[in-house]
């Protein structure tokens, strides 16, 4: 019986929503837009796991393992491939040189054939870049003719910059780390998966990120189903007049909200499909996807489709508990009863109680309990939405004196503080979560960041040349490059007391450093130096000095390392000449002190010159625009297979960086939702007050005064909401830091930045709502048909 009554009343509410004329349709539209924006983001969230999985599968399918140490013979089914990855203006550039050695050479995903030498196939994004004015410097670096496009199966994102260029003679460069001979693409089954699970701290970070990003979405959906609540309640009063009781009235109201949520599901699906289509042309923080990646999990999509209408009904029933709808009006128009504080405090206290057992656990005591983590963070953030209406009501009740605009704003807030709090609830939750996450990221960043030991004040870039590249001419080309201040070119190889081509290898080894006199002075103290000189450097640790002393005795026969990657060369022995000058080794540009032989280019045996591996260290004038691109272009001219690296004082864990990037991408989407939903909410509130605004203008109130009053009505709740969000966010952040056993500290610059971003979103929304406000402030708004 009750089920039949509920279905009848909900159905009646659905009919009222769609048969209520222009007012009813407009309210349904407002609700649908608000709910639809939230649903679109929820669908996007459910699609993210699939998108990440597809990106991973695509990346795995094209793996070429150029660092494989297995030596393979040339055959009809082999391909020689070189990894020449780089970057351009901060964007990653995936590059490969390819040389098929037979008709059955494995074909890379996304290709129909391999380009011939001097040709290349490129990704669509790289083709657009090369055709644009921004790609001028990159075109100089890639002197190949574009003959095709890489298909979607060969790319991990729509904006990925990638190319395959044809080459010849690659087999002579096989070295086991950059160039290899392969028979297939993809991860070999024998190697298994190289990925490792997240440690407990990173797992906690992922959990908190998901809760913090999704919580504002739920808050906005809950607020959207209450759009137009005051007008709806006045309509429901008429139903009481014709005989419906209070429970039936609430169920009819829930039916109206259900109608808006159902239309919102349709809108959300449309918004998601539009966003899915646009995702193919967007890139956020270096991450891009193809539209086909964004397929929501069917189970999660069904969950969203069921949860949103159910939430609409429950939120409406809960909200109407404090509204008395009588046949002759709505009691809410009188001064509402004061809100109670005690039960609102139970929510954040309950959240702290759930998180408390894990304080001090750190990364050494197993995984964090995901249910307690999610529950505790949820209760703390829900506590913001519960406490904010009480805070707004308590503060505005004490605000009185002021100008006309101030008094209009304060009086409006005193009469409907709940509506004002609902509008800023989402932004407050988002800021509270962002502050807590920022504290957690800052607190554990040191555990996932380590110093490289590189002095970036002296050297900013390093170029690794291929064995055999002439150091002198290469150094001269870099010295002539625009923006390069100083060039230090150092080559080297190893020598030992036995052959490097045997399994046991030499027992005693030392290094040979090859450079001109100016560069040798960066690794040792030289009084005089001329091309053709050879020195013996001492000054490393005792063991290294002892090995160098054994191998630098005059007349000693030593072996040069003639191996190149996994290819062995014939042994080459050299007799140490007498009369070598002893010099003192000093710390080089990498901070290392290396005893051994120091040779100028003319002193190196001719047979060994093709085996010298060179490193070029560059000091740059970074005020020169595009100086890094000029260096990369020079490196490509010296040798297309040279490897250019930017120096950094620290390096960060890839997993930590990925989680942080995911947070920033998600936060950007949530902020966009916040802005759009706030704008819809603001327009709905202005529409509710259309006649009031028109009446005030008709009585002579200046439009400037009314505009200022609307600004105050937004500013006061958002200021209170941000203050509450700051308090809850700092508390949650401190608890999370205690959980991971990290020192509690506050990076006030980051915290205030997060708070400022939230305030800026509200300010932009308020400014965008001013033109509709001006149109509503007309005496003609009093006209009633």
DOLOKE-510929 format. One record per residue (C-alpha): residue in one letter; chain; x, y, z. Coordinates in steps of 0.25 Angstrom, whole numbers, plus 2048, in hexadecimal, padded with zeros to 3 digits. Layout:
% residues N
   code   unit    xx    yy    zz
      a      A     X     Y     Z
...
This chain:
% residues 785
   code   unit    xx    yy    zz
      x      A   800   800   800
      x      A   80B   80A   804
      x      A   813   806   7F7
      x      A   807   809   7EF
      x      A   804   816   7F6
      x      A   813   81A   7F5
      x      A   813   817   7E6
      x      A   806   81F   7E4
      x      A   80B   82B   7EB
      x      A   819   82B   7E4
      x      A   811   82A   7D7
      x      A   809   835   7DA
      x      A   815   83E   7DD
      x      A   81B   83A   7D0
      x      A   80E   83E   7C9
      x      A   80E   84C   7D0
      x      A   81D   84E   7CC
      x      A   81A   84C   7BD
      x      A   80C   852   7BD
      x      A   80E   85E   7C6
      x      A   810   868   7BA
      x      A   81C   870   7B8
      x      A   81F   871   7C6
      x      A   81F   862   7C8
      x      A   828   860   7BC
      x      A   832   86B   7C0
      x      A   834   864   7CD
      x      A   835   857   7C7
      x      A   83F   85D   7BD
      x      A   847   863   7C8
      x      A   848   856   7D1
      x      A   84B   84E   7C4
      x      A   857   857   7C1
      x      A   85C   857   7CF
      x      A   85B   848   7D0
      x      A   85F   845   7C2
      x      A   86D   84C   7C5
      x      A   86F   844   7D1
      x      A   86B   837   7CA
      x      A   874   83A   7BE
      x      A   880   83B   7C8
      x      A   87C   82F   7CF
      x      A   87B   827   7C1
      x      A   889   82D   7BE
      x      A   88E   828   7CB
      x      A   889   81A   7C9
      x      A   88F   81A   7BB
      x      A   89D   81E   7C0
      x      A   8A1   810   7C5
      x      A   89E   80B   7B7
      x      A   8A6   816   7B0
      x      A   8B2   814   7B9
      x      A   8B1   805   7B6
      x      A   8B0   807   7A7
      x      A   8BC   811   7A7
      x      A   8C4   807   7AF
      x      A   8C0   7FC   7A5
      x      A   8C4   805   799
      x      A   8D1   808   79F
      x      A   8D4   7F9   7A2
      x      A   8D1   7F5   794
      x      A   8DB   7FE   78E
      x      A   8E6   7FB   797
      x      A   8F3   7F9   78F
      x      A   8FD   7F6   79B
      x      A   909   7FD   795
      x      A   910   7FA   7A2
      x      A   90F   7EB   7A0
      x      A   91D   7E4   7A2
      x      A   919   7D8   79A
      x      A   922   7D7   78D
      x      A   919   7D3   781
      x      A   91E   7CF   773
      x      A   919   7D7   767
      x      A   90E   7D0   760
      x      A   902   7D2   757
      x      A   8F9   7D5   763
      x      A   902   7DF   76B
      x      A   901   7EE   76C
      x      A   90C   7F7   771
      x      A   906   802   779
      x      A   90C   80E   781
      x      A   906   816   78C
      x      A   908   825   789
      x      A   8FE   82B   793
      x      A   8FF   83A   796
      x      A   8F6   845   799
      x      A   8F2   852   793
      x      A   8ED   85F   79B
      x      A   8EB   856   7A7
      x      A   8E3   84B   7A0
      x      A   8E8   83D   79E
      x      A   8EC   839   790
      x      A   8EC   82A   78E
      x      A   8F5   827   782
      x      A   8FA   81A   77C
      x      A   904   817   771
      x      A   901   80A   76A
      x      A   907   801   760
      x      A   900   7F4   75C
      x      A   90A   7E9   758
      x      A   900   7E0   751
      x      A   8F2   7DF   74B
      x      A   8EC   7D9   758
      x      A   8F2   7E3   762
      x      A   8E8   7E6   76D
      x      A   8DF   7F2   76A
      x      A   8DD   7FD   774
      x      A   8CE   7FF   779
      x      A   8C8   80A   771
      x      A   8D1   808   765
      x      A   8CD   802   757
      x      A   8DC   802   753
      x      A   8E9   808   757
      x      A   8EE   815   751
      x      A   8FA   814   748
      x      A   907   81B   74C
      x      A   905   82A   74C
      x      A   8F6   828   74F
      x      A   8EE   828   75B
      x      A   8DF   825   75F
      x      A   8DA   82E   76A
      x      A   8CF   82F   774
      x      A   8C3   839   770
      x      A   8C7   842   77C
      x      A   8D6   843   777
      x      A   8D1   845   768
      x      A   8C9   851   76D
      x      A   8D5   856   775
      x      A   8DE   855   769
      x      A   8D5   85C   760
      x      A   8D3   868   76A
      x      A   8DC   873   76D
      x      A   8DF   86E   77B
      x      A   8E6   862   774
      x      A   8F1   86A   76D
      x      A   8FC   865   776
      x      A   8F7   857   777
      x      A   8F7   856   767
      x      A   906   859   768
      x      A   908   84D   771
      x      A   900   843   769
      x      A   905   844   75B
      x      A   8FC   839   755
      x      A   8F1   83A   74B
      x      A   8E3   837   751
      x      A   8DD   82B   74A
      x      A   8D2   826   753
      x      A   8CB   827   760
      x      A   8CC   81D   76C
      x      A   8BE   817   76F
      x      A   8B7   817   77C
      x      A   8BC   809   781
      x      A   8CA   80F   781
      x      A   8C7   81B   78A
      x      A   8C4   81C   798
      x      A   8BD   82A   797
      x      A   8B7   833   78C
      x      A   8C1   83E   78F
      x      A   8CE   835   790
      x      A   8DA   839   787
      x      A   8E0   82D   781
      x      A   8E7   829   774
      x      A   8EE   81D   76E
      x      A   8F9   821   764
      x      A   900   817   75A
      x      A   90F   815   75B
      x      A   91A   80D   756
      x      A   926   807   75D
      x      A   920   806   76B
      x      A   925   7F8   76D
      x      A   933   7FE   770
      x      A   92D   806   77B
      x      A   927   7FA   783
      x      A   92C   7FD   791
      x      A   922   7F7   79B
      x      A   91B   803   7A0
      x      A   917   80C   794
      x      A   918   804   788
      x      A   913   7F5   787
      x      A   90F   7EA   77D
      x      A   901   7E5   780
      x      A   8F8   7DB   77B
      x      A   8EB   7E0   781
      x      A   8E4   7EC   788
      x      A   8DE   7EB   796
      x      A   8E2   7E6   7A3
      x      A   8E8   7D8   7A2
      x      A   8E0   7CE   7AA
      x      A   8ED   7C9   7B1
      x      A   8F0   7D6   7B7
      x      A   8E2   7D7   7BE
      x      A   8DD   7E4   7C3
      x      A   8E7   7EF   7C8
      x      A   8DD   7F7   7CF
      x      A   8DD   7F7   7DE
      x      A   8D1   7F9   7E7
      x      A   8D0   807   7EE
      x      A   8D6   808   7FC
      x      A   8CC   80A   807
      x      A   8CF   81A   807
      x      A   8CC   81B   7F8
      x      A   8C0   812   7FA
      x      A   8BB   81B   805
      x      A   8BD   827   7FC
      x      A   8B5   821   7F0
      x      A   8AA   81E   7F9
      x      A   8A9   82C   7FF
      x      A   8AB   832   7F1
      x      A   89E   82A   7EC
      x      A   896   82E   7F8
      x      A   89A   83D   7F7
      x      A   897   83E   7E8
      x      A   88A   836   7E9
      x      A   884   83D   7F6
      x      A   881   84B   7EF
      x      A   87A   844   7E4
      x      A   870   83D   7ED
      x      A   86E   84A   7F5
      x      A   86B   851   7E8
      x      A   861   847   7E4
      x      A   85A   848   7F1
      x      A   859   857   7F0
      x      A   854   856   7E1
      x      A   848   84E   7E5
      x      A   843   859   7EE
      x      A   844   864   7E3
      x      A   837   86C   7E4
      x      A   833   867   7F1
      x      A   82C   873   7F6
      x      A   822   874   7EA
      x      A   820   865   7EB
      x      A   81C   866   7F9
      x      A   812   871   7F6
      x      A   80C   868   7EB
      x      A   80B   85D   7F5
      x      A   803   865   7FF
      x      A   7F8   865   7F4
      x      A   7F8   856   7F5
      x      A   7F5   857   804
      x      A   7EA   860   801
      x      A   7E3   855   7F8
      x      A   7E5   84A   802
      x      A   7F3   844   802
      x      A   7FA   841   80F
      x      A   808   845   813
      x      A   80E   837   810
      x      A   808   837   802
      x      A   80C   845   7FF
      x      A   81B   841   803
      x      A   81A   835   7FA
      x      A   814   83D   7EE
      x      A   820   847   7F0
      x      A   82A   83B   7F0
      x      A   823   837   7E3
      x      A   826   845   7DD
      x      A   834   844   7E1
      x      A   835   836   7DB
      x      A   830   83C   7CE
      x      A   83B   846   7CE
      x      A   845   83B   7D1
      x      A   840   832   7C6
      x      A   842   83D   7BC
      x      A   84F   840   7C2
      x      A   854   832   7BF
      x      A   850   834   7B1
      x      A   857   842   7B1
      x      A   863   83B   7B8
      x      A   864   831   7AD
      x      A   864   83B   7A3
      x      A   86E   844   7AA
      x      A   877   838   7AC
      x      A   876   834   79D
      x      A   87A   842   799
      x      A   885   843   7A3
      x      A   88A   835   79E
      x      A   88A   83A   790
      x      A   892   847   794
      x      A   89C   83F   79C
      x      A   8A2   83A   78F
      x      A   8A7   848   78D
      x      A   8AB   84C   79B
      x      A   8B7   84A   7A4
      x      A   8B8   84D   7B2
      x      A   8C5   84D   7B9
      x      A   8CB   845   7AE
      x      A   8C0   83A   7AF
      x      A   8B8   837   7A3
      x      A   8AE   82C   79F
      x      A   8A6   828   793
      x      A   897   828   794
      x      A   897   819   792
      x      A   89E   818   7A0
      x      A   893   81E   7A8
      x      A   889   813   7A9
      x      A   883   812   7B7
      x      A   883   805   7BE
      x      A   875   800   7BC
      x      A   873   7FC   7CA
      x      A   877   80A   7CF
      x      A   86F   811   7C5
      x      A   862   809   7C9
      x      A   866   80D   7D8
      x      A   866   81B   7D4
      x      A   859   81A   7CD
      x      A   852   814   7D9
      x      A   859   81C   7E4
      x      A   856   82A   7DE
      x      A   847   829   7DE
      x      A   847   822   7EB
      x      A   84F   82D   7F1
      x      A   846   837   7EB
      x      A   83A   831   7F2
      x      A   841   82F   7FF
      x      A   847   83D   7FF
      x      A   83A   844   7FC
      x      A   833   83C   808
      x      A   83E   83F   811
      x      A   83E   84E   80D
      x      A   82F   84F   80F
      x      A   82F   84A   81D
      x      A   831   858   822
      x      A   826   85E   819
      x      A   817   85F   81D
      x      A   80E   860   811
      x      A   800   864   815
      x      A   7F4   867   80C
      x      A   7F6   876   80D
      x      A   805   877   80C
      x      A   813   872   810
      x      A   818   874   81E
      x      A   826   876   819
      x      A   823   884   815
      x      A   823   887   824
      x      A   830   888   82C
      x      A   835   879   82C
      x      A   839   872   839
      x      A   847   873   83D
      x      A   850   867   838
      x      A   856   85D   842
      x      A   865   85C   843
      x      A   867   84F   84B
      x      A   863   845   840
      x      A   86B   84D   836
      x      A   878   84B   83E
      x      A   876   83C   83F
      x      A   879   83B   830
      x      A   888   840   830
      x      A   88A   83A   83E
      x      A   886   82D   838
      x      A   88F   82E   82D
      x      A   89B   831   836
      x      A   897   825   83E
      x      A   898   81C   832
      x      A   8A5   822   82E
      x      A   8AB   822   83C
      x      A   8AF   813   83C
      x      A   8B8   814   830
      x      A   8C0   820   836
      x      A   8CF   81D   836
      x      A   8CE   811   82D
      x      A   8D7   817   822
      x      A   8DB   80E   817
      x      A   8E1   803   81F
      x      A   8D5   7FD   826
      x      A   8CD   7F8   81A
      x      A   8C2   7FE   812
      x      A   8B8   808   817
      x      A   8AA   803   819
      x      A   8A3   809   80D
      x      A   895   808   813
      x      A   89A   810   81F
      x      A   8A2   81A   816
      x      A   896   81C   80D
      x      A   88C   81D   818
      x      A   894   826   820
      x      A   897   830   815
      x      A   889   830   810
      x      A   883   833   81E
      x      A   88D   83F   820
      x      A   889   845   812
      x      A   87A   842   815
      x      A   87D   849   822
      x      A   880   856   81A
      x      A   872   855   813
      x      A   86B   853   820
      x      A   873   85E   828
      x      A   872   869   81D
      x      A   863   86C   81E
      x      A   865   86D   82E
      x      A   871   876   82C
      x      A   86A   87F   822
      x      A   85E   880   82A
      x      A   865   883   837
      x      A   86E   88E   831
      x      A   863   895   828
      x      A   85A   896   834
      x      A   864   89F   83B
      x      A   866   8A8   82E
      x      A   85D   8B5   82F
      x      A   862   8C3   82C
      x      A   868   8C7   81F
      x      A   864   8CD   811
      x      A   857   8CA   80A
      x      A   85E   8C0   801
      x      A   864   8B9   80D
      x      A   856   8B9   815
      x      A   84F   8B3   809
      x      A   85A   8A8   808
      x      A   85A   8A5   817
      x      A   84B   8A5   818
      x      A   84A   89B   80C
      x      A   854   892   812
      x      A   84D   892   81F
      x      A   840   88E   819
      x      A   847   883   810
      x      A   854   880   815
      x      A   852   871   811
      x      A   851   875   802
      x      A   85E   87D   803
      x      A   865   872   80A
      x      A   861   868   800
      x      A   867   870   7F5
      x      A   875   870   7FB
      x      A   875   862   801
      x      A   87B   85C   7F5
      x      A   886   866   7F4
      x      A   889   865   803
      x      A   88A   856   802
      x      A   893   857   7F6
      x      A   89C   861   7FE
      x      A   89D   859   80A
      x      A   8A1   84C   803
      x      A   8AB   854   7FA
      x      A   8B1   85A   807
      x      A   8B2   84D   80E
      x      A   8B8   846   801
      x      A   8C2   852   7FF
      x      A   8C7   850   80D
      x      A   8C8   841   80B
      x      A   8D0   842   7FE
      x      A   8D9   84C   804
      x      A   8DC   844   810
      x      A   8DF   837   809
      x      A   8E6   83E   7FD
      x      A   8F4   83C   803
      x      A   8F2   82D   804
      x      A   8F0   82C   7F5
      x      A   8FA   837   7F1
      x      A   909   835   7F1
      x      A   915   83E   7EE
      x      A   91C   83B   7E1
      x      A   929   841   7E6
      x      A   92A   849   7D9
      x      A   92E   858   7DA
      x      A   924   85F   7D1
      x      A   92B   86C   7D3
      x      A   937   868   7CB
      x      A   930   85E   7C1
      x      A   922   85E   7BC
      x      A   922   854   7B1
      x      A   92A   847   7AD
      x      A   92B   840   7A0
      x      A   930   832   79F
      x      A   936   82F   791
      x      A   937   821   78A
      x      A   945   81A   78B
      x      A   94D   81F   77F
      x      A   947   82D   77F
      x      A   953   837   77E
      x      A   954   83F   78B
      x      A   95B   84B   785
      x      A   952   84E   77A
      x      A   946   84B   782
      x      A   94B   855   78D
      x      A   94D   85F   783
      x      A   93F   85E   77D
      x      A   939   85F   78B
      x      A   942   86B   78E
      x      A   93C   872   782
      x      A   92E   870   786
      x      A   926   87C   78A
      x      A   924   87D   799
      x      A   930   874   79D
      x      A   93A   87A   7A6
      x      A   944   86F   7A9
      x      A   946   861   7A4
      x      A   94D   855   7AB
      x      A   94F   849   7A2
      x      A   954   83C   7A9
      x      A   956   82F   7A3
      x      A   95A   822   7A9
      x      A   95B   813   7AA
      x      A   960   808   7B3
      x      A   96D   800   7B4
      x      A   971   7F4   7BC
      x      A   97B   7E9   7BE
      x      A   974   7DF   7B6
      x      A   96A   7DD   7AA
      x      A   95C   7E3   7AB
      x      A   957   7D9   7A1
      x      A   958   7CD   7AB
      x      A   94E   7CA   7B6
      x      A   957   7CC   7C2
      x      A   95C   7D9   7BB
      x      A   967   7E1   7C1
      x      A   96A   7E1   7D0
      x      A   970   7EF   7D1
      x      A   96A   7FB   7C9
      x      A   96B   80A   7C8
      x      A   966   815   7BF
      x      A   96C   81D   7B4
      x      A   967   82B   7B2
      x      A   968   831   7A4
      x      A   967   840   7A2
      x      A   96E   84D   79E
      x      A   977   854   7A8
      x      A   96C   85E   7AC
      x      A   962   853   7AF
      x      A   96D   84A   7B6
      x      A   96F   856   7C0
      x      A   961   853   7C5
      x      A   965   845   7CA
      x      A   973   847   7CE
      x      A   97D   852   7D2
      x      A   986   854   7C6
      x      A   992   85D   7C6
      x      A   995   85C   7B7
      x      A   98E   855   7AC
      x      A   98F   853   79D
      x      A   988   84A   794
      x      A   98F   83C   794
      x      A   991   83C   7A3
      x      A   98D   831   7AC
      x      A   98C   832   7BB
      x      A   989   829   7C7
      x      A   97F   82E   7D1
      x      A   97F   82B   7DF
      x      A   976   830   7EA
      x      A   96A   826   7EB
      x      A   966   81D   7F6
      x      A   971   813   7FA
      x      A   96C   807   7F2
      x      A   96B   80F   7E5
      x      A   979   815   7E7
      x      A   97F   807   7EA
      x      A   978   801   7DD
      x      A   97D   80D   7D5
      x      A   98B   80C   7DB
      x      A   98C   7FD   7D6
      x      A   988   801   7C8
      x      A   990   80D   7C6
      x      A   99E   807   7C8
      x      A   9A7   80A   7BD
      x      A   9A8   7FE   7B3
      x      A   99B   7F7   7B9
      x      A   993   7F0   7AE
      x      A   984   7F4   7B0
      x      A   978   7F1   7A8
      x      A   96E   7FB   7A2
      x      A   95F   7F9   7A3
      x      A   95B   7F6   795
      x      A   94D   7F1   798
      x      A   941   7FA   793
      x      A   934   7F6   79A
      x      A   933   7E7   798
      x      A   93C   7E7   78C
      x      A   94B   7E2   78F
      x      A   956   7E8   787
      x      A   964   7E2   785
      x      A   96E   7E4   791
      x      A   977   7F0   791
      x      A   983   7F1   79A
      x      A   98C   7FD   79D
      x      A   999   7FF   7A4
      x      A   999   80A   7AE
      x      A   9A4   814   7AA
      x      A   9AE   819   7B4
      x      A   9AF   827   7B9
      x      A   9A0   82A   7BB
      x      A   99E   836   7C3
      x      A   996   834   7D1
      x      A   98B   83E   7D3
      x      A   981   840   7DE
      x      A   972   83C   7DA
      x      A   967   845   7DE
      x      A   958   844   7DE
      x      A   953   845   7D0
      x      A   945   84B   7CC
      x      A   93E   83F   7D2
      x      A   945   841   7DF
      x      A   94D   834   7DD
      x      A   95C   833   7DF
      x      A   962   828   7D5
      x      A   970   824   7D6
      x      A   976   81D   7C9
      x      A   97C   821   7BC
      x      A   979   82F   7B6
      x      A   97C   830   7A7
      x      A   97B   83C   79D
      x      A   975   838   78F
      x      A   982   836   788
      x      A   987   82C   793
      x      A   97C   822   791
      x      A   980   816   788
      x      A   979   818   77B
      x      A   972   80A   77C
      x      A   96B   80F   789
      x      A   965   81C   784
      x      A   959   815   77F
      x      A   956   80F   78C
      x      A   956   81C   794
      x      A   949   820   79B
      x      A   948   82F   79C
      x      A   940   838   7A5
      x      A   93E   847   7A3
      x      A   93A   850   7AF
      x      A   934   85D   7AB
      x      A   933   86A   7B3
      x      A   928   872   7AD
      x      A   923   880   7AD
      x      A   914   87D   7B0
      x      A   90F   88B   7AE
      x      A   911   887   79F
      x      A   903   883   79A
      x      A   903   874   795
      x      A   911   872   799
      x      A   90E   863   79D
      x      A   908   861   78F
      x      A   915   867   788
      x      A   91D   85D   790
      x      A   914   851   78C
      x      A   915   856   77E
      x      A   924   856   77E
      x      A   925   848   785
      x      A   91C   843   77A
      x      A   925   849   76F
      x      A   932   843   777
      x      A   92B   835   778
      x      A   91C   832   776
      x      A   91E   827   781
      x      A   924   830   78B
      x      A   91C   831   799
      x      A   91A   83F   79E
      x      A   916   840   7AD
      x      A   912   84C   7B6
      x      A   919   84D   7C3
      x      A   911   84E   7D0
      x      A   915   84F   7DE
      x      A   90A   845   7E2
      x      A   902   83A   7DC
      x      A   8F5   835   7E1
      x      A   8EE   827   7E1
      x      A   8E6   825   7D4
      x      A   8DB   81E   7DC
      x      A   8DA   82B   7E5
      x      A   8DA   834   7D9
      x      A   8D0   82C   7D2
      x      A   8C6   82D   7DE
      x      A   8C9   83C   7DF
      x      A   8C6   83E   7D0
      x      A   8B9   836   7D1
      x      A   8B5   83F   7DD
      x      A   8B8   84B   7D5
      x      A   8B0   846   7C9
      x      A   8A4   842   7D2
      x      A   8A5   84F   7DA
      x      A   8A4   857   7CC
      x      A   897   84F   7C9
      x      A   891   851   7D6
      x      A   894   860   7D6
      x      A   88D   861   7C9
      x      A   881   85A   7CE
      x      A   881   863   7DB
      x      A   881   86F   7D2
      x      A   876   86A   7C9
      x      A   86D   865   7D4
      x      A   86F   872   7DC
      x      A   86B   87A   7D0
      x      A   85E   872   7CF
      x      A   85B   873   7DD
      x      A   85E   882   7DD
      x      A   854   884   7D1
      x      A   84A   87B   7D8
      x      A   84A   884   7E5
      x      A   849   891   7DD
      x      A   83D   88B   7D5
      x      A   837   888   7E3
      x      A   838   897   7E7
      x      A   834   89D   7D9
      x      A   827   8A3   7DF
      x      A   82E   8A8   7EB
      x      A   839   8AF   7E3
      x      A   82F   8B5   7DA
      x      A   828   8BB   7E5
      x      A   834   8C1   7EC
      x      A   838   8C7   7DE
      x      A   829   8CC   7DD
      x      A   82A   8D3   7EA
      x      A   837   8DA   7E6
      x      A   842   8D1   7EB
      x      A   84F   8D3   7E3
      x      A   854   8C8   7DA
      x      A   862   8CA   7E0
      x      A   85C   8C7   7EE
      x      A   855   8BB   7EA
      x      A   862   8B5   7E2
      x      A   86A   8B8   7EE
      x      A   860   8B1   7F7
      x      A   861   8A5   7EF
      x      A   870   8A5   7EF
      x      A   86F   8A6   7FF
      x      A   866   89A   7FF
      x      A   870   892   7F8
      x      A   87C   897   7FF
      x      A   878   895   80D
      x      A   874   886   80C
      x      A   881   883   804
      x      A   88A   88A   80E
      x      A   883   882   819
      x      A   884   875   810
      x      A   893   877   80D
      x      A   896   87A   81C
      x      A   88F   86D   820
      x      A   895   866   814
      x      A   8A3   86A   818
      x      A   8A1   866   827
      x      A   89C   858   822
      x      A   8A6   856   818
      x      A   8B1   85A   821
      x      A   8AC   850   82B
      x      A   8AA   845   821
      x      A   8B8   848   81B
      x      A   8BE   847   829
      x      A   8B8   839   82C
      x      A   8BC   834   81E
      x      A   8CA   838   821
      x      A   8CA   831   82F
      x      A   8C5   825   828
      x      A   8D1   824   81F
      x      A   8DA   827   82A
      x      A   8DE   834   824
      x      A   8E1   842   82B
      x      A   8D5   84B   82B
      x      A   8D8   858   824
      x      A   8D0   862   81C
      x      A   8D5   868   80F
      x      A   8CD   875   810
      x      A   8D0   879   802
      x      A   8C9   86D   7FC
      x      A   8BE   86D   806
      x      A   8BA   87B   804
      x      A   8BC   879   7F5
      x      A   8B1   86E   7F5
      x      A   8A8   877   7FD
      x      A   8AA   882   7F4
      x      A   8A7   879   7E8
      x      A   89A   876   7EE
      x      A   897   884   7F1
      x      A   89A   888   7E3
      x      A   891   87E   7DD
      x      A   885   884   7E5
      x      A   88A   892   7E1
      x      A   889   88E   7D2
      x      A   87C   888   7D4
      x      A   876   894   7DB
      x      A   87C   89D   7D0
      x      A   875   894   7C5
      x      A   868   895   7CC
      x      A   868   8A5   7CC
      x      A   862   8A6   7BE
      x      A   856   89D   7C1
      x      A   854   8A5   7CE
      x      A   854   8B2   7C6
      x      A   849   8AC   7BD
      x      A   841   8A8   7C9
      x      A   841   8B5   7CF
      x      A   836   8BC   7C7
      x      A   828   8C0   7CC
      x      A   822   8B8   7C1
      x      A   825   8AC   7C9
      x      A   819   8AF   7D2
      x      A   810   8AC   7C6
      x      A   807   8A0   7C8
      x      A   800   899   7BD
